[in-house]
Amino acid sequence: MKHSLHFVEDNDVNNAIASFAEKEDVDMLAMVTRKSDFFSKLFGRSATKKMMQHTNLPIIAFH
């Protein structure tokens, strides 16, 4: 399987990933999840969940 690793810097992570994926014609995204504390679970959403709502690409999430 052909694959590559890229580092992109931007203030908006999801926008940066989506823009890069579109520009590079990406087939799938792989993301690593982080353990959230109580307040993050209560008031925030994980970057992986946000990305799932931001793109139509398949996402594989590693826990």
N, C-alpha and C positions, 0 to 999 in steps of 0.2 A: 504494500500500500504506500503510495507516494504521500509524503507529509512534509510539513515545514513548521518552523517555530518563528514567530515574529513578536517584537516588542513595540507597542504603540503608546505614545504619551498624549494624554488629553485630559481636560478637566471633567468631561462627561464620558465615563467608561463605556456605557452602553452605546452611545452615539459613535464613539471611536471604533468600537468593535464592528458595529453594523456598517459603518462607512468603509472600513477596511475589507470586510467580507464582500460587500458589493463590488468594490474596486478590483479585488483579486479573484472574483468569481468563486468564492469558497463554497464547498459542498456541505460541510458540517462544522459545528463548533464544539470544542471540548472545554469544559470549565471545571474548576476545583471549588467545591463549596467550603465555607468556613462555619465553624460552630458559633452560633449567636448567643448573646447573653439574654437575660429575661426582657430587658427594655427594648432591645433590638427586635426581638420576636414580637413584642407587643405593638411597637410603633413603626417599625421599618419593614422593608422587604429585602430579601437577599438579592445580590447582583445577578445571580443565576435566574431567579424568578422574574426579575425585571427584564432580563435579556430574552427570556422565553416570550414575553409579551411584546418585545420590540422587533422581533425578526420572525420570519417564516422558516428559517433554516433549522434542521434537526440539531439538537443540543445533547451531548452526552455529558452528564454531571458526575464527577468523581467525588465521593464523600470521604 
